[in-house]
Amino acid sequence: MIFNMPDTKTMSHVVLLSGILGLSACSALQKSDTHMACEGHAQYQVTYESIWSEETFPIEYPPSDAHYSKLVGATHLPQITPWQEGQKASEAITLVAEKGQNYKLKNCVEWLIKVDKAGSYIDGPDLNTGTGIITTQFSATPEFSCLSLISMIAPSLDWFVGVSALPLCVNGA
């Protein structure tokens, strides 16, 4: 699965990470601030392509109802880590992963926006089948130059796809 992120800057393809829940939260985890600042605003288009079908994954493919919840997330400060491998997930991330519900994550991002730790909430479409393409657009600023996105994989107990704190500004570009 690939995110295509056309942009006038340097980002072109980012491999979409997938994982099983057991990860961390929308609670702002601190990490070292080692990124270089970028200049200006950048517009991005995320294209998510899923190839999850009985043909491509013949073992234990669900008999019906394969789908993904809405692709949701935020642009935010580099110090924010919505989830992290080996850490317990927040209720907001758990609700997206287990039930495809994004209201707590949206509330969390709205709070982060109010306290100047996030720039925008990203509210993308869902994918009602296991295969297909969805697209959403967002903008990033020099201050809020990291991207986090998540979507539930269903049917499953708690699988999801996403990126956590992906730097959109690399080496100042």
SVG drawing of the C-alpha trace seen along z (x, -y; Angstrom):
<svg xmlns="http://www.w3.org/2000/svg" viewBox="-20 -31 39 51">
<polyline fill="none" stroke="black" stroke-width="0.4" points="0.0,0.0 1.4,-3.4 0.7,-7.0 1.3,-9.1 2.0,-12.6 2.6,-14.8 4.0,-18.2 6.2,-20.9 8.7,-19.9 10.6,-16.6 8.1,-14.1 6.8,-11.7 6.2,-8.2 5.9,-7.0 5.3,-3.4 2.2,-3.1 2.9,-1.4 0.4,1.1 0.2,2.6 -1.7,4.4 -2.9,2.2 -0.7,2.2 0.6,-1.2 0.4,-4.6 -1.8,-7.6 -3.1,-10.9 -1.7,-12.0 1.3,-14.1 4.4,-12.0 7.6,-14.1 10.4,-13.2 13.6,-15.0 13.2,-17.9 15.8,-17.1 14.0,-18.2 15.0,-21.3 12.4,-24.0 10.9,-24.4 9.7,-27.6 6.2,-28.4 3.0,-26.3 2.7,-23.1 -0.4,-21.5 -0.5,-17.7 -2.8,-15.1 -2.7,-11.7 -3.8,-8.8 -4.3,-5.6 -4.5,-2.4 -5.6,0.9 -5.1,4.2 -6.6,6.3 -8.5,9.0 -9.0,12.8 -6.7,12.9 -3.8,11.0 -4.3,12.4 -5.9,15.9 -5.2,17.2 -7.8,16.2 -9.2,13.4 -12.6,12.4 -15.6,14.0 -17.4,10.6 -17.5,7.0 -13.8,6.1 -13.4,2.4 -11.6,-0.6 -12.9,-3.3 -12.4,-7.0 -8.8,-8.1 -8.4,-10.6 -5.5,-12.4 -3.7,-15.7 -0.8,-17.9 1.1,-18.6 4.3,-19.6 7.2,-17.2 7.1,-16.5 3.6,-14.9 3.6,-11.1 0.0,-9.8 1.1,-6.2 4.3,-4.3 5.2,-0.7 5.4,1.0 3.2,-1.6 -0.4,-1.3 -2.8,-3.0 -5.1,-5.8 -8.8,-5.5 -9.0,-7.7 -6.6,-5.4 -8.3,-2.3 -11.7,-3.5 -10.5,-4.0 -8.6,-0.7 -11.4,1.4 -14.6,-0.3 -13.7,-2.8 -15.0,-5.6 -13.1,-8.8 -15.0,-11.3 -12.5,-11.0 -9.6,-11.4 -11.2,-14.5 -11.8,-15.9 -8.2,-15.3 -6.9,-17.0 -9.3,-19.9 -7.8,-20.3 -4.3,-20.1 -5.2,-22.9 -6.5,-25.1 -3.2,-24.7 -1.1,-25.3 0.3,-21.8 -1.6,-20.8 -2.4,-22.7 -5.4,-20.8 -7.7,-17.8 -7.7,-15.6 -11.1,-14.1 -10.7,-11.8 -13.1,-9.3 -13.7,-5.7 -13.2,-2.7 -16.2,-0.4 -14.3,2.6 -10.9,4.2 -9.6,2.8 -9.7,-0.6 -8.4,-4.1 -9.2,-7.0 -7.8,-10.5 -7.8,-13.5 -6.0,-16.8 -4.4,-18.8 -1.9,-21.5 1.1,-21.7 3.0,-24.7 6.5,-25.1 5.3,-24.8 3.0,-21.8 5.1,-19.8 4.4,-16.3 1.6,-14.1 -0.4,-11.3 -3.1,-9.4 -5.1,-6.3 -7.8,-4.0 -9.3,-0.8 -9.1,2.4 -12.3,4.4 -13.3,7.0 -10.6,7.4 -10.3,7.0 -7.9,4.1 -5.9,3.8 -5.3,0.5 -3.1,-1.3 -1.5,-4.6 1.5,-6.8 2.5,-8.4 4.4,-11.7 5.7,-11.4 8.0,-14.4 6.9,-16.2 9.9,-18.6 13.1,-16.7 16.4,-18.6 14.6,-21.9 12.7,-21.1"/>
</svg>
